[in-house]
Amino acid sequence: MIFLMLGILLETLHGVKAAYYLDTRNVTRRLMWTLAHTHGTLFSLVHIAFAVSVGRIAVSSEGCLRVASRGMTGALVLMPAGFFLGGLQFHGGDPGVGVFLVPIGGLLMLLGTGSLLWGLLRRRGNEQGH
């Protein structure tokens, strides 16, 4: 819901032609906030799909699911927050320091999806007798 509301806010800023958002000197802000909305929405959908499927998939251990969930949750918070904060205050076209949260969020998403994949592959290997 947060990222859907952010999208509505961005469209409203477009609609009222807010200089704070649309002025050519604010291209970095517009890009960062668009990326925050996009990644937040996408990661939300990935997390919902994970939550819906977790009862239907069998992994080698519950620890894999726990790491996957925590990684995806961390990514859902840190990556969009990094883009948003990077666009709040920027310097000569470069995003602000908040953008340093983005790669941490990316690594957490990699950890989460990797843990899920690892648990699924280990289970499959155990079933085949490896």
Secondary structure, 3 states (H helix, E strand, C coil): CHHHHHHHHHHHHHHCCCHHHHCHHHHHHHHHHHHHHHHHHHHHHHHHHHHHHCCCCCCCCHHHHHHHHHHHHHHHHHHHHHHHHHHHCCECCECCHHHHHHHHHHHHHHHHHHHHHHHHHHHHHHHCCC
